[in-house]
């Protein structure tokens, strides 16, 4: 497996409030995280940085085997619980950081959190809060693996608006779940199918909404299937989002399976 991440401020924002992390937790076990912060002044960037760090550290702690074992037993139940515990830890860390600031300047800060844990032996799990996303991308198609926690997604689920309406929906940037804004948050934790499809392994793509709001699925597939190196493909995705307006921060992580 090969992986690479890139983050860009975009063309409108004064600060990049996205954060990401790619970490080898244990031999052959990796975690990728994308967080899109929200909050006035520096709040969003602080929230996203804390979430990436605390989430990653907690997953490592929960999965590190007790001596004399040298490799973790990555059973499905154990991994799912580790991801849930890590989201809880990140949520409380962000919330407590805001409470520490007596002047209230960090009140209301929070962040999305989208992560994939995968192993060299071919297993993967995702955790998601908010509207950053994980996609499975093949040369001939793309599939969204996470479900957005947003007002626009709720309206789509209920059939109130169409997919075409969603592109210009006035509340499309309003999320219904975030890390760090309440004492508890529910994360979606799922196993991820990374088996080859039609003889192709494809890639995983983690991203903030700064990418998918500016780059169509068809264009993502074309760029991901360009045959360029992984760092070049990440760069092309970011540059395309900027070319199409870049109104928000843009973060991508590519994992070639």
TIMAR-358220 format. One record per residue (C-alpha): residue number from 1; residue in three letters; x, y, z. Coordinates in nm, 4 decimals, decimal comma. Layout:
N
[site NUM; 'ALA'; [X; Y; Z]]
...
***
This chain:
257
[site 1; 'UNK'; [0,0000; 0,0000; 0,0000]]
[site 2; 'UNK'; [0,1117; 0,3536; -0,0749]]
[site 3; 'UNK'; [-0,0259; 0,6724; 0,0828]]
[site 4; 'UNK'; [0,0118; 1,0501; 0,0627]]
[site 5; 'UNK'; [-0,1647; 1,3572; 0,2046]]
[site 6; 'UNK'; [-0,1850; 1,7248; 0,1127]]
[site 7; 'UNK'; [-0,3649; 2,0284; 0,2572]]
[site 8; 'UNK'; [-0,4146; 2,3737; 0,1063]]
[site 9; 'UNK'; [-0,5685; 2,6960; 0,2354]]
[site 10; 'UNK'; [-0,7704; 2,7497; -0,0835]]
[site 11; 'UNK'; [-0,8259; 3,0898; -0,2433]]
[site 12; 'UNK'; [-1,0659; 3,2619; -0,0021]]
[site 13; 'UNK'; [-0,9978; 3,1636; 0,3591]]
[site 14; 'UNK'; [-0,7429; 3,3553; 0,5656]]
[site 15; 'UNK'; [-0,6371; 3,0442; 0,7574]]
[site 16; 'UNK'; [-0,6209; 2,6719; 0,6912]]
[site 17; 'UNK'; [-0,8386; 2,5123; 0,9598]]
[site 18; 'UNK'; [-0,8044; 2,1619; 0,8154]]
[site 19; 'UNK'; [-0,5611; 1,9149; 0,9694]]
[site 20; 'UNK'; [-0,4615; 1,5647; 0,8674]]
[site 21; 'UNK'; [-0,2434; 1,2826; 0,9876]]
[site 22; 'UNK'; [-0,0968; 0,9623; 0,8435]]
[site 23; 'UNK'; [0,0601; 0,7388; 1,1060]]
[site 24; 'UNK'; [0,1942; 0,3848; 1,1267]]
[site 25; 'UNK'; [0,0459; 0,2860; 1,4618]]
[site 26; 'UNK'; [0,2072; -0,0564; 1,4786]]
[site 27; 'UNK'; [0,3971; -0,2713; 1,2278]]
[site 28; 'UNK'; [0,1651; -0,3049; 0,9279]]
[site 29; 'UNK'; [-0,1179; -0,1039; 1,0866]]
[site 30; 'UNK'; [-0,1873; 0,2521; 0,9684]]
[site 31; 'UNK'; [-0,4328; 0,5302; 1,0477]]
[site 32; 'UNK'; [-0,5262; 0,8228; 0,8215]]
[site 33; 'UNK'; [-0,7290; 1,1130; 0,9628]]
[site 34; 'UNK'; [-0,8824; 1,4260; 0,8085]]
[site 35; 'UNK'; [-1,0350; 1,6950; 1,0308]]
[site 36; 'UNK'; [-1,2067; 2,0115; 0,9055]]
[site 37; 'UNK'; [-1,2176; 2,2643; 1,1901]]
[site 38; 'UNK'; [-1,4806; 2,5247; 1,2587]]
[site 39; 'UNK'; [-1,4852; 2,8204; 1,4944]]
[site 40; 'UNK'; [-1,3898; 3,1862; 1,5002]]
[site 41; 'UNK'; [-1,0330; 3,3159; 1,4930]]
[site 42; 'UNK'; [-0,7933; 3,0268; 1,5558]]
[site 43; 'UNK'; [-1,0619; 2,7988; 1,7009]]
[site 44; 'UNK'; [-1,1065; 2,5748; 1,3994]]
[site 45; 'UNK'; [-0,7386; 2,5060; 1,3458]]
[site 46; 'UNK'; [-0,6862; 2,4323; 1,7157]]
[site 47; 'UNK'; [-0,9832; 2,1961; 1,7224]]
[site 48; 'UNK'; [-0,8740; 2,0036; 1,4135]]
[site 49; 'UNK'; [-0,5128; 1,9706; 1,5296]]
[site 50; 'UNK'; [-0,6157; 1,8451; 1,8733]]
[site 51; 'UNK'; [-0,8614; 1,5989; 1,7234]]
[site 52; 'UNK'; [-0,6052; 1,4464; 1,4865]]
[site 53; 'UNK'; [-0,3457; 1,4085; 1,7602]]
[site 54; 'UNK'; [-0,5701; 1,2776; 2,0386]]
[site 55; 'UNK'; [-0,7641; 1,0449; 1,8085]]
[site 56; 'UNK'; [-0,4442; 0,8921; 1,6687]]
[site 57; 'UNK'; [-0,2777; 0,8565; 2,0087]]
[site 58; 'UNK'; [-0,5853; 0,6923; 2,1587]]
[site 59; 'UNK'; [-0,6211; 0,4373; 1,8784]]
[site 60; 'UNK'; [-0,2541; 0,3470; 1,9220]]
[site 61; 'UNK'; [-0,2981; 0,3095; 2,2972]]
[site 62; 'UNK'; [-0,6078; 0,0916; 2,2619]]
[site 63; 'UNK'; [-0,4512; -0,1412; 2,0040]]
[site 64; 'UNK'; [-0,0970; -0,1748; 2,1400]]
[site 65; 'UNK'; [-0,0607; -0,5311; 2,2694]]
[site 66; 'UNK'; [0,0390; -0,6104; 2,6243]]
[site 67; 'UNK'; [0,3845; -0,7703; 2,6659]]
[site 68; 'UNK'; [0,4995; -1,0264; 2,5763]]
[site 69; 'UNK'; [0,2770; -1,0034; 2,2650]]
[site 70; 'UNK'; [0,4453; -0,8344; 1,9718]]
[site 71; 'UNK'; [0,1487; -0,7882; 1,7356]]
[site 72; 'UNK'; [-0,2067; -0,6795; 1,8138]]
[site 73; 'UNK'; [-0,5084; -0,9036; 1,7784]]
[site 74; 'UNK'; [-0,7024; -0,6815; 1,5388]]
[site 75; 'UNK'; [-1,0409; -0,8406; 1,5846]]
[site 76; 'UNK'; [-1,3351; -0,6477; 1,4428]]
[site 77; 'UNK'; [-1,4902; -0,5763; 1,7825]]
[site 78; 'UNK'; [-1,1604; -0,4537; 1,9293]]
[site 79; 'UNK'; [-1,0912; -0,2157; 1,6409]]
[site 80; 'UNK'; [-1,4437; -0,0748; 1,6411]]
[site 81; 'UNK'; [-1,4246; -0,0085; 2,0149]]
[site 82; 'UNK'; [-1,0827; 0,1536; 1,9779]]
[site 83; 'UNK'; [-1,2193; 0,3909; 1,7124]]
[site 84; 'UNK'; [-1,5251; 0,4783; 1,9233]]
[site 85; 'UNK'; [-1,3052; 0,5408; 2,2277]]
[site 86; 'UNK'; [-1,0697; 0,7554; 2,0202]]
[site 87; 'UNK'; [-1,3542; 0,9749; 1,8924]]
[site 88; 'UNK'; [-1,4772; 1,0152; 2,2512]]
[site 89; 'UNK'; [-1,1266; 1,1138; 2,3659]]
[site 90; 'UNK'; [-1,0847; 1,3645; 2,0827]]
[site 91; 'UNK'; [-1,4284; 1,5101; 2,1537]]
[site 92; 'UNK'; [-1,3512; 1,5695; 2,5212]]
[site 93; 'UNK'; [-1,0044; 1,7073; 2,4447]]
[site 94; 'UNK'; [-1,1444; 1,9704; 2,2083]]
[site 95; 'UNK'; [-1,4282; 2,0561; 2,4456]]
[site 96; 'UNK'; [-1,1946; 2,0917; 2,7444]]
[site 97; 'UNK'; [-0,9525; 2,3087; 2,5459]]
[site 98; 'UNK'; [-1,2332; 2,5526; 2,4694]]
[site 99; 'UNK'; [-1,3346; 2,5608; 2,8357]]
[site 100; 'UNK'; [-0,9781; 2,6445; 2,9389]]
[site 101; 'UNK'; [-0,9903; 2,9771; 2,7520]]
[site 102; 'UNK'; [-1,1426; 3,2138; 3,0078]]
[site 103; 'UNK'; [-1,2153; 3,4877; 2,7557]]
[site 104; 'UNK'; [-1,4473; 3,2586; 2,5620]]
[site 105; 'UNK'; [-1,2531; 3,3048; 2,2387]]
[site 106; 'UNK'; [-1,2671; 2,9316; 2,1649]]
[site 107; 'UNK'; [-1,6329; 2,8820; 2,2542]]
[site 108; 'UNK'; [-1,8145; 2,6814; 1,9902]]
[site 109; 'UNK'; [-1,5060; 2,5503; 1,8177]]
[site 110; 'UNK'; [-1,5270; 2,1990; 1,6779]]
[site 111; 'UNK'; [-1,4264; 1,9820; 1,3895]]
[site 112; 'UNK'; [-1,5295; 1,7044; 1,1595]]
[site 113; 'UNK'; [-1,3320; 1,3823; 1,1895]]
[site 114; 'UNK'; [-1,2974; 1,1191; 0,9222]]
[site 115; 'UNK'; [-1,0492; 0,8349; 0,9549]]
[site 116; 'UNK'; [-0,9523; 0,5026; 0,8036]]
[site 117; 'UNK'; [-0,7534; 0,2368; 0,9846]]
[site 118; 'UNK'; [-0,6072; -0,0215; 0,7495]]
[site 119; 'UNK'; [-0,3629; -0,3091; 0,7624]]
[site 120; 'UNK'; [-0,1149; -0,4524; 0,5152]]
[site 121; 'UNK'; [-0,3041; -0,7797; 0,5481]]
[site 122; 'UNK'; [-0,6070; -0,6282; 0,3749]]
[site 123; 'UNK'; [-0,8480; -0,5129; 0,6469]]
[site 124; 'UNK'; [-0,9859; -0,1617; 0,6989]]
[site 125; 'UNK'; [-1,2319; 0,0309; 0,9144]]
[site 126; 'UNK'; [-1,3645; 0,3877; 0,8976]]
[site 127; 'UNK'; [-1,4804; 0,6345; 1,1622]]
[site 128; 'UNK'; [-1,6781; 0,9451; 1,0716]]
[site 129; 'UNK'; [-1,8285; 1,2527; 1,2373]]
[site 130; 'UNK'; [-1,9445; 1,5430; 1,0202]]
[site 131; 'UNK'; [-1,9154; 1,5859; 0,6454]]
[site 132; 'UNK'; [-1,5577; 1,5050; 0,5545]]
[site 133; 'UNK'; [-1,5622; 1,1902; 0,3439]]
[site 134; 'UNK'; [-1,4020; 0,8610; 0,2487]]
[site 135; 'UNK'; [-1,4354; 0,7380; -0,1094]]
[site 136; 'UNK'; [-1,3355; 0,4166; -0,2846]]
[site 137; 'UNK'; [-1,2088; 0,5167; -0,6285]]
[site 138; 'UNK'; [-1,1564; 0,2887; -0,9275]]
[site 139; 'UNK'; [-1,0522; 0,3767; -1,2841]]
[site 140; 'UNK'; [-1,4168; 0,3415; -1,3890]]
[site 141; 'UNK'; [-1,6068; 0,4780; -1,0908]]
[site 142; 'UNK'; [-1,6290; 0,6190; -0,7401]]
[site 143; 'UNK'; [-1,8251; 0,5179; -0,4312]]
[site 144; 'UNK'; [-1,8747; 0,7245; -0,1169]]
[site 145; 'UNK'; [-1,8137; 0,5032; 0,1876]]
[site 146; 'UNK'; [-1,9121; 0,7477; 0,4628]]
[site 147; 'UNK'; [-2,2483; 0,9142; 0,5232]]
[site 148; 'UNK'; [-2,2495; 1,2901; 0,5799]]
[site 149; 'UNK'; [-2,3870; 1,4277; 0,9049]]
[site 150; 'UNK'; [-2,5289; 1,7467; 0,7589]]
[site 151; 'UNK'; [-2,8561; 1,9270; 0,7043]]
[site 152; 'UNK'; [-2,8355; 1,8802; 0,3285]]
[site 153; 'UNK'; [-2,7829; 1,5046; 0,3706]]
[site 154; 'UNK'; [-3,0837; 1,4803; 0,6022]]
[site 155; 'UNK'; [-3,2957; 1,6590; 0,3406]]
[site 156; 'UNK'; [-3,1664; 1,4239; 0,0714]]
[site 157; 'UNK'; [-3,2385; 1,1186; 0,2873]]
[site 158; 'UNK'; [-3,5958; 1,2372; 0,3450]]
[site 159; 'UNK'; [-3,6510; 1,3154; -0,0237]]
[site 160; 'UNK'; [-3,7144; 1,6828; 0,0467]]
[site 161; 'UNK'; [-3,4548; 1,7933; -0,2099]]
[site 162; 'UNK'; [-3,2896; 1,6281; -0,5092]]
[site 163; 'UNK'; [-2,9196; 1,5705; -0,5694]]
[site 164; 'UNK'; [-2,9285; 1,8599; -0,8148]]
[site 165; 'UNK'; [-3,0976; 2,0876; -0,5570]]
[site 166; 'UNK'; [-2,8309; 1,9934; -0,3029]]
[site 167; 'UNK'; [-2,5593; 2,1612; -0,5092]]
[site 168; 'UNK'; [-2,7055; 2,5046; -0,4387]]
[site 169; 'UNK'; [-2,8823; 2,4319; -0,1091]]
[site 170; 'UNK'; [-2,8494; 2,7336; 0,1215]]
[site 171; 'UNK'; [-2,7546; 2,5242; 0,4290]]
[site 172; 'UNK'; [-2,5226; 2,2819; 0,2544]]
[site 173; 'UNK'; [-2,2307; 2,3668; 0,4863]]
[site 174; 'UNK'; [-2,4267; 2,3142; 0,8107]]
[site 175; 'UNK'; [-2,3272; 1,9905; 0,9839]]
[site 176; 'UNK'; [-2,5394; 1,8060; 1,2391]]
[site 177; 'UNK'; [-2,2559; 1,6337; 1,4257]]
[site 178; 'UNK'; [-1,9129; 1,7656; 1,5204]]
[site 179; 'UNK'; [-1,6281; 1,6737; 1,7510]]
[site 180; 'UNK'; [-1,5867; 1,9091; 2,0472]]
[site 181; 'UNK'; [-1,9171; 2,0949; 2,0650]]
[site 182; 'UNK'; [-2,0993; 1,8778; 2,3214]]
[site 183; 'UNK'; [-2,0065; 1,6351; 2,5980]]
[site 184; 'UNK'; [-2,0807; 1,3362; 2,3720]]
[site 185; 'UNK'; [-2,0893; 1,2709; 1,9998]]
[site 186; 'UNK'; [-2,1851; 0,9604; 1,8050]]
[site 187; 'UNK'; [-1,9439; 0,8400; 1,5374]]
[site 188; 'UNK'; [-2,0266; 0,6093; 1,2487]]
[site 189; 'UNK'; [-1,7789; 0,3200; 1,2640]]
[site 190; 'UNK'; [-1,7837; 0,0673; 0,9816]]
[site 191; 'UNK'; [-1,5692; -0,2023; 0,8283]]
[site 192; 'UNK'; [-1,4435; -0,1026; 0,4821]]
[site 193; 'UNK'; [-1,4289; -0,3449; 0,1901]]
[site 194; 'UNK'; [-1,0887; -0,3084; 0,0238]]
[site 195; 'UNK'; [-1,0969; -0,6321; -0,1739]]
[site 196; 'UNK'; [-1,0218; -0,5943; -0,5450]]
[site 197; 'UNK'; [-1,3227; -0,5188; -0,7644]]
[site 198; 'UNK'; [-1,3295; -0,6463; -1,1238]]
[site 199; 'UNK'; [-0,9614; -0,7282; -1,0878]]
[site 200; 'UNK'; [-0,8741; -0,3750; -0,9716]]
[site 201; 'UNK'; [-0,7580; -0,2661; -0,6276]]
[site 202; 'UNK'; [-0,8293; 0,1053; -0,6671]]
[site 203; 'UNK'; [-0,7648; 0,3653; -0,3966]]
[site 204; 'UNK'; [-0,9176; 0,5170; -0,0872]]
[site 205; 'UNK'; [-0,9606; 0,8948; -0,0888]]
[site 206; 'UNK'; [-1,0188; 1,0873; 0,2337]]
[site 207; 'UNK'; [-1,1062; 1,4541; 0,1908]]
[site 208; 'UNK'; [-1,2639; 1,7630; 0,3412]]
[site 209; 'UNK'; [-1,5600; 1,9306; 0,1725]]
[site 210; 'UNK'; [-1,3241; 2,1807; 0,0138]]
[site 211; 'UNK'; [-1,2475; 1,9115; -0,2405]]
[site 212; 'UNK'; [-1,5782; 1,7467; -0,3226]]
[site 213; 'UNK'; [-1,7743; 2,0731; -0,3293]]
[site 214; 'UNK'; [-1,5464; 2,1971; -0,6080]]
[site 215; 'UNK'; [-1,4513; 1,8827; -0,8004]]
[site 216; 'UNK'; [-1,7108; 1,6525; -0,9546]]
[site 217; 'UNK'; [-1,7058; 1,2770; -0,9023]]
[site 218; 'UNK'; [-1,6249; 1,2304; -1,2685]]
[site 219; 'UNK'; [-1,3268; 1,4626; -1,2471]]
[site 220; 'UNK'; [-1,2006; 1,2939; -0,9304]]
[site 221; 'UNK'; [-1,2119; 0,9574; -1,1086]]
[site 222; 'UNK'; [-1,0249; 1,1002; -1,4074]]
[site 223; 'UNK'; [-0,7513; 1,2562; -1,1962]]
[site 224; 'UNK'; [-0,7149; 0,9537; -0,9697]]
[site 225; 'UNK'; [-0,6907; 0,7291; -1,2755]]
[site 226; 'UNK'; [-0,4398; 0,9480; -1,4576]]
[site 227; 'UNK'; [-0,1491; 0,7124; -1,3955]]
[site 228; 'UNK'; [0,0496; 0,9875; -1,2240]]
[site 229; 'UNK'; [0,2427; 0,9322; -0,9005]]
[site 230; 'UNK'; [0,0436; 0,9452; -0,5781]]
[site 231; 'UNK'; [0,1823; 1,2851; -0,4758]]
[site 232; 'UNK'; [0,1125; 1,4237; -0,8220]]
[site 233; 'UNK'; [-0,2479; 1,3002; -0,8097]]
[site 234; 'UNK'; [-0,2998; 1,4669; -0,4702]]
[site 235; 'UNK'; [-0,1547; 1,7878; -0,6091]]
[site 236; 'UNK'; [-0,3828; 1,7738; -0,9145]]
[site 237; 'UNK'; [-0,6920; 1,7259; -0,6984]]
[site 238; 'UNK'; [-0,6031; 2,0288; -0,4866]]
[site 239; 'UNK'; [-0,5150; 2,2443; -0,7875]]
[site 240; 'UNK'; [-0,8432; 2,1532; -0,9573]]
[site 241; 'UNK'; [-1,0410; 2,2572; -0,6484]]
[site 242; 'UNK'; [-0,8506; 2,5869; -0,6443]]
[site 243; 'UNK'; [-0,9093; 2,6373; -1,0165]]
[site 244; 'UNK'; [-1,2828; 2,5897; -0,9584]]
[site 245; 'UNK'; [-1,2911; 2,8685; -0,7001]]
[site 246; 'UNK'; [-1,1269; 2,7189; -0,3919]]
[site 247; 'UNK'; [-1,3691; 2,8846; -0,1467]]
[site 248; 'UNK'; [-1,2698; 2,6564; 0,1403]]
[site 249; 'UNK'; [-0,9642; 2,4755; 0,2752]]
[site 250; 'UNK'; [-0,8813; 2,1629; 0,0748]]
[site 251; 'UNK'; [-0,7376; 1,8447; 0,2232]]
[site 252; 'UNK'; [-0,6860; 1,5054; 0,0606]]
[site 253; 'UNK'; [-0,5282; 1,1753; 0,1590]]
[site 254; 'UNK'; [-0,4844; 0,9053; -0,1035]]
[site 255; 'UNK'; [-0,4229; 0,5413; -0,0103]]
[site 256; 'UNK'; [-0,3412; 0,3148; -0,3051]]
[site 257; 'UNK'; [-0,4542; -0,0363; -0,2201]]
***
